[in-house]
């Protein structure tokens, strides 16, 4: 089997790159990382050479190209069925995919108002309409899933669903958006995971700056 090559953007800013990187890393799935930074106002022209959408992340597996964070993790889960990227129970897998798709397609107010910026000094901002609703919905998802599973992660052990929400953990933290004890408990569990720590430490030493994401 040829090796997997995962192309990503800046670890400080690229929330969509973070998702499959943390998911595959946490599951112990081997891959080669290739980082192409956002060092132009509209990304990087080099993305066109490696991705059909001109965006990252994108996974190369021989001649195959797989793009979009969730699709990358689905493909990796098929290649490595024993890695446990998704929950074992069929019902839990359905729930995990549902909330992952909701993250993929929703929460635009939160995403637009609070871009991921791991190096940002923690502090509140004035929140536009819709952000509070997105925060509340996210907390409800986390609370319901952890109540069903017993925690500490959404489905007991760390899964692709946790990877899909990992950048939100960062947003909630650096923009100081939440105070509920159970939310903070889940965030602490994610932030203590070795995959999260590895990503965060690499993000902190990056020198690239994207002005539009410096809220």
C-alpha positions in Angstrom: 0.0 0.0 0.0 1.3 3.4 -0.9 1.6 5.9 1.9 -0.9 8.6 2.7 0.2 12.2 2.2 -1.9 14.9 3.9 -1.5 18.4 2.7 -2.5 21.0 5.2 -2.4 24.8 5.8 -1.0 26.8 8.7 -1.6 25.0 12.0 -2.4 28.3 13.7 -5.3 29.2 11.4 -6.4 26.2 9.3 -9.3 24.7 11.2 -10.2 22.3 8.3 -6.7 21.0 8.1 -6.7 20.4 11.9 -9.7 18.1 11.7 -8.2 15.2 9.6 -4.7 15.7 11.0 -5.9 15.2 14.6 -8.3 12.5 13.6 -5.7 10.4 11.9 -3.0 11.1 14.5 -5.3 10.2 17.4 -6.2 6.9 15.6 -2.5 6.0 15.0 -3.0 6.1 11.2 0.4 6.7 9.5 0.6 9.6 7.0 3.2 12.1 5.8 2.4 15.7 6.5 3.1 18.4 3.9 2.3 22.0 5.0 1.7 24.7 2.5 1.1 28.0 4.3 -1.5 30.6 3.8 0.9 33.4 3.0 -1.2 35.2 0.4 -4.4 37.1 0.9 -6.5 34.4 -0.7 -4.6 31.3 0.4 -1.8 30.1 -1.7 -1.6 29.5 -5.5 0.2 26.3 -4.9 -3.0 24.8 -3.6 -4.2 24.5 -7.2 -1.3 22.1 -7.9 -2.3 19.6 -5.2 -6.1 20.0 -4.8 -8.9 20.0 -7.3 -10.7 22.6 -5.2 -7.6 24.8 -4.7 -8.0 24.4 -1.0 -6.6 22.3 1.8 -6.7 19.8 3.4 -6.4 17.2 0.7 -5.1 13.6 1.0 -3.0 12.0 -1.7 -2.9 8.2 -1.9 -0.9 7.3 -4.9 -2.8 8.9 -7.8 -6.0 9.3 -5.8 -7.0 12.7 -4.4 -9.4 12.9 -1.5 -10.5 16.4 -0.3 -12.8 17.8 2.4 -11.9 17.0 6.0 -14.8 14.5 6.7 -14.2 12.6 3.4 -10.5 12.3 4.3 -11.4 10.7 7.6 -14.0 8.4 6.0 -11.5 7.2 3.5 -8.9 6.6 6.2 -11.4 4.7 8.3 -12.1 2.4 5.3 -8.3 1.8 4.8 -7.8 1.2 8.5 -11.0 -0.3 9.9 -9.3 -1.4 13.1 -8.0 2.1 14.0 -11.3 3.1 15.6 -11.9 6.4 13.8 -15.6 6.0 14.3 -17.5 4.4 17.2 -18.0 0.7 17.2 -21.8 0.7 17.7 -23.8 1.3 14.6 -26.1 3.7 16.3 -23.2 5.7 17.7 -21.6 5.8 14.3 -24.8 7.2 12.9 -24.9 9.9 15.6 -21.2 10.6 15.1 -21.7 11.1 11.4 -24.8 13.3 11.9 -23.1 15.7 14.3 -20.0 15.7 12.1 -22.1 16.6 9.0 -23.8 19.3 11.1 -20.3 20.8 11.8 -19.4 20.5 8.2 -22.4 22.4 6.9 -23.4 24.7 9.8 -22.2 27.1 12.5 -21.3 29.8 10.0 -21.9 32.7 12.3 -19.4 31.3 14.9 -16.9 30.4 12.1 -17.0 33.8 10.5 -16.9 35.9 13.7 -14.3 33.8 15.5 -11.7 32.5 13.0 -9.4 29.9 14.5 -6.2 31.5 15.8 -4.5 29.3 18.4 -1.8 32.0 19.1 -4.4 34.6 19.9 -4.4 36.1 23.4 -7.6 34.9 25.2 -10.2 37.6 25.3 -13.8 38.3 24.4 -15.1 40.2 21.3 -18.4 41.7 20.4 -20.4 38.9 19.0 -22.6 39.4 15.9 -26.0 37.9 15.5 -26.1 34.1 15.4 -22.9 33.3 17.2 -24.7 32.8 20.6 -27.1 30.3 18.9 -24.2 28.4 17.4 -22.4 28.2 20.8 -25.6 27.0 22.5 -26.2 24.4 19.8 -22.6 23.1 20.1 -22.9 22.9 23.9 -26.1 20.9 23.5 -24.5 18.4 21.1 -21.5 17.9 23.4 -23.7 17.6 26.5 -26.1 15.1 24.9 -23.4 12.9 23.4 -21.3 12.8 26.5 -24.4 12.0 28.6 -25.1 9.0 26.4 -21.6 7.8 26.3 -20.3 8.7 29.8 -17.4 10.7 28.3 -14.8 11.9 28.5 -15.2 12.4 24.8 -18.3 12.5 22.7 -18.5 8.7 22.2 -16.4 7.6 25.2 -13.0 7.4 23.4 -11.7 10.0 21.0 -13.2 9.6 17.5 -13.6 11.4 14.2 -16.5 13.4 15.7 -14.2 14.9 18.3 -11.8 15.7 15.6 -14.5 17.6 13.7 -15.2 19.7 16.8 -11.6 20.2 17.8 -11.2 23.7 16.2 -14.4 24.8 18.0 -12.7 23.9 21.3 -10.0 26.3 20.4 -12.5 29.0 19.4 -14.4 28.6 22.6 -11.2 28.9 24.6 -9.4 31.9 22.9 -12.6 34.0 22.5 -13.8 33.1 26.0 -17.2 32.0 24.8 -18.3 29.5 27.4 -18.5 29.0 31.1 -20.6 25.8 31.7 -18.8 23.2 33.8 -19.6 20.3 31.5 -18.5 22.2 28.4 -15.2 23.2 30.1 -14.7 19.6 31.2 -15.0 18.3 27.6 -12.7 21.1 26.3 -10.1 20.1 28.9 -10.2 16.5 27.8 -9.7 17.4 24.2 -6.9 19.9 25.0 -5.1 17.2 27.0 -5.1 14.7 24.1 -1.6 14.2 22.7 -2.7 14.9 19.2 -4.2 18.2 20.2 -1.1 19.1 22.2 1.2 18.3 19.2 -0.9 20.5 16.9 -1.1 23.3 19.3 2.7 23.4 20.0 3.5 23.4 16.3 0.9 26.2 15.7 2.5 28.4 18.4 5.9 28.5 16.8 4.7 29.3 13.3 5.7 32.8 12.1 3.1 33.3 9.3 0.5 36.0 10.0 -2.9 36.2 8.2 -4.2 39.7 9.0 -7.9 38.9 8.3 -7.9 36.1 10.9 -6.4 38.3 13.6 -9.7 39.4 15.2 
